[in-house]
Amino acid sequence: MSSLSVAIVGASGYMGAELIRLLLQHPRVELAAVYGRRAAGQTLPRVFPQFSGVLTLPLEEFAPDRAAERAELVFTALPHGESAEAVAALRQRGATVIDLSADFRLRSPDEYARWYGSPGHAGHPAPAQLAEAVYGLPELYRRELAAARLVAAPGCNPTASILAVAPLLARGLVAADGLVVDAKSGVSGAGRSPALSTHFPEVGEGVRAYKVAGTHRHTPEIEQELGRCAGRPLSLLFTPHLVPMARGILACVYGTATEAALAGGQAVLQQALEEAYRGEPFVHVLPPDQLPDTAHVRGSNRAHLGVRLDPRTGRVLAMSAIDNLVKGGSGQAVQCMNVLRGWAEETGLGATALFP
Ligand SMILES: NC(=O)c1ccc[n+]([C@@H]2O[C@H](COP(=O)([O-])OP(=O)(O)OC[C@H]3O[C@@H](n4cnc5c(N)ncnc54)[C@H](OP(=O)(O)O)[C@@H]3O)[C@@H](O)[C@H]2O)c1
């Protein structure tokens, strides 16, 4: 069985480390090269001691020519803005790219400019590549991903929120107007670079909301995809929270129950989720007496979902727990690779949660 040569750009970050961990368990992949910026010149075990005795690859300075020569498929895990340039250079050299940044997730260049633009960078930095990007959520885009050459893998907040409520919107059980997404995520979501706002004593004993009232950059991405499910554009309120744990995200999506949901009750909501995700290898709708918990998906590519109708207020609560670094990031990217290579989606991703 021939193996696929892959490389990782941004291998010295959290997404990079998680990609390496997952790819080491993948039977059809050979890790050909890893690239870092400040970490370039060091060996992997020096940067990530968890790989001591397993891998001695050196982290190199990224050069697109060399990377495209050595790898057929490249994962890019750089900050937004930085990723676009690397992706464009790799695509121009024929490599297939799975990008973990936000640079290719918004379809409209104007929306990208609005949320990610800066005075020096008014438009989208790589519009040609934006046009070919496929949104990397296999549960919604499996067919398109099979032929993709550039995948825009969604981040943790959009993955958790979209999976929770997409089938309910698509089936007209939740109103498209007035959705509220309340997400609680672990500190690794902010990446590996130290900052005061993510310093242990500053987050260890508290919980706080951040980037509230329509200011978080994941808002338009969630709106874009849920609008597609609802069949029309929508706007929603997204409130992310930082909680004192390393990994995990729990999204609670609140919506107004439609007549159909009120008439069918809890059973129709449960059935809608179960039907939508029947046969999905990673999305599990919990039985009505269980609730999603990040501890039960930690380290795995699994999403646990639950739904409740509150007939008293006429509201629906759709819940989802994932590991932000796996189903919300690197695991999803590996799942996308499996889809586009025509391999079983579970390949290399079979692990259940690291629990307790
Ligand atoms: N963390 C999550 O839960 C998560 C989930 C989904 C998607 N994402 C997205 O994935 C990407 C990577 O996230 P992360 O959490 O892995 O971040 P991270 O831990 O901060 O790592 C960032 C990586 O990019 C490199 N880098 C930083 N600035 C650079 C620049 N100006 N030019 C070139 N390379 C640069 C770093 O290299 P050095 O350290 O060697 O300088 C490092 O390898 C981001 O776009 C993020 O939004 C993150």
The ligand as an SDF file (V2000), in Angstrom:
LIG
                    3D

 48 52  0  0  0  0  0  0  0  0999 V2000
   -6.2350   26.2450   18.6850 N   0  0  0  0  0  0  0  0  0  0  0  0
   -7.4060   25.8340   18.2110 C   0  0  0  0  0  0  0  0  0  0  0  0
   -8.2550   25.2960   18.9490 O   0  0  0  0  0  0  0  0  0  0  0  0
   -7.7260   25.9930   16.7500 C   0  0  0  0  0  0  0  0  0  0  0  0
   -8.8140   25.2630   16.2250 C   0  0  0  0  0  0  0  0  0  0  0  0
   -9.1030   25.3640   14.8600 C   0  0  0  0  0  0  0  0  0  0  0  0
   -8.3570   26.2190   14.0550 C   0  0  0  0  0  0  0  0  0  0  0  0
   -7.3200   26.9520   14.6040 N   0  0  0  0  0  0  0  0  0  0  0  0
   -6.5620   27.8320   13.6870 C   0  0  0  0  0  0  0  0  0  0  0  0
   -5.3710   27.1240   13.3040 O   0  0  0  0  0  0  0  0  0  0  0  0
   -4.2910   28.0580   13.1230 C   0  0  0  0  0  0  0  0  0  0  0  0
   -3.1420   27.6500   14.0580 C   0  0  0  0  0  0  0  0  0  0  0  0
   -3.6520   27.6810   15.3930 O   0  0  0  0  0  0  0  0  0  0  0  0
   -2.7700   27.2090   16.6410 P   0  0  0  0  0  0  0  0  0  0  0  0
   -3.7050   27.1490   17.7940 O   0  0  0  0  0  0  0  0  0  0  0  0
   -1.9500   26.0360   16.2860 O   0  0  0  0  0  0  0  0  0  0  0  0
   -1.8050   28.4740   16.8160 O   0  0  0  0  0  0  0  0  0  0  0  0
   -0.3700   28.5180   17.5510 P   0  0  0  0  0  0  0  0  0  0  0  0
   -0.2910   27.4690   18.5950 O   0  0  0  0  0  0  0  0  0  0  0  0
   -0.1840   29.9390   17.9400 O   0  0  0  0  0  0  0  0  0  0  0  0
    0.6530   28.1440   16.3670 O   0  0  0  0  0  0  0  0  0  0  0  0
    0.8380   29.0040   15.2730 C   0  0  0  0  0  0  0  0  0  0  0  0
    1.8550   28.4020   14.3050 C   0  0  0  0  0  0  0  0  0  0  0  0
    2.0660   29.3490   13.2500 O   0  0  0  0  0  0  0  0  0  0  0  0
    3.4330   29.7830   13.2510 C   0  0  0  0  0  0  0  0  0  0  0  0
    3.4200   31.2370   13.0290 N   0  0  0  0  0  0  0  0  0  0  0  0
    2.9530   32.1720   13.8800 C   0  0  0  0  0  0  0  0  0  0  0  0
    3.0610   33.4090   13.3110 N   0  0  0  0  0  0  0  0  0  0  0  0
    3.5990   33.2140   12.0900 C   0  0  0  0  0  0  0  0  0  0  0  0
    3.9470   34.0780   11.0430 C   0  0  0  0  0  0  0  0  0  0  0  0
    3.7970   35.4020   11.1440 N   0  0  0  0  0  0  0  0  0  0  0  0
    4.4920   33.5360    9.9120 N   0  0  0  0  0  0  0  0  0  0  0  0
    4.6730   32.2040    9.8130 C   0  0  0  0  0  0  0  0  0  0  0  0
    4.3670   31.3260   10.7950 N   0  0  0  0  0  0  0  0  0  0  0  0
    3.8250   31.8330   11.9150 C   0  0  0  0  0  0  0  0  0  0  0  0
    3.9970   29.4070   14.6000 C   0  0  0  0  0  0  0  0  0  0  0  0
    5.3970   29.1590   14.4540 O   0  0  0  0  0  0  0  0  0  0  0  0
    6.4560   29.4410   15.6560 P   0  0  0  0  0  0  0  0  0  0  0  0
    5.7500   29.1470   16.9290 O   0  0  0  0  0  0  0  0  0  0  0  0
    7.5760   28.4740   15.3230 O   0  0  0  0  0  0  0  0  0  0  0  0
    6.8370   30.8660   15.5200 O   0  0  0  0  0  0  0  0  0  0  0  0
    3.2100   28.1310   14.9200 C   0  0  0  0  0  0  0  0  0  0  0  0
    3.7990   27.0400   14.2480 O   0  0  0  0  0  0  0  0  0  0  0  0
   -4.8660   29.4460   13.4290 C   0  0  0  0  0  0  0  0  0  0  0  0
   -5.2620   30.0610   12.2340 O   0  0  0  0  0  0  0  0  0  0  0  0
   -6.0780   29.1330   14.3110 C   0  0  0  0  0  0  0  0  0  0  0  0
   -7.0650   30.1180   14.2440 O   0  0  0  0  0  0  0  0  0  0  0  0
   -6.9800   26.8370   15.9160 C   0  0  0  0  0  0  0  0  0  0  0  0
  1  2  1  0
  2  3  2  0
  2  4  1  0
  4  5  1  0
  4 48  2  0
  5  6  2  0
  6  7  1  0
  7  8  2  0
  8  9  1  0
  8 48  1  0
  9 10  1  0
  9 46  1  0
 10 11  1  0
 11 12  1  0
 11 44  1  0
 12 13  1  0
 13 14  1  0
 14 15  2  0
 14 16  1  0
 14 17  1  0
 17 18  1  0
 18 19  2  0
 18 20  1  0
 18 21  1  0
 21 22  1  0
 22 23  1  0
 23 24  1  0
 23 42  1  0
 24 25  1  0
 25 26  1  0
 25 36  1  0
 26 27  1  0
 26 35  1  0
 27 28  2  0
 28 29  1  0
 29 30  1  0
 29 35  2  0
 30 31  1  0
 30 32  2  0
 32 33  1  0
 33 34  2  0
 34 35  1  0
 36 37  1  0
 36 42  1  0
 37 38  1  0
 38 39  2  0
 38 40  1  0
 38 41  1  0
 42 43  1  0
 44 45  1  0
 44 46  1  0
 46 47  1  0
M  CHG  2   8   1  16  -1
M  END
$$$$
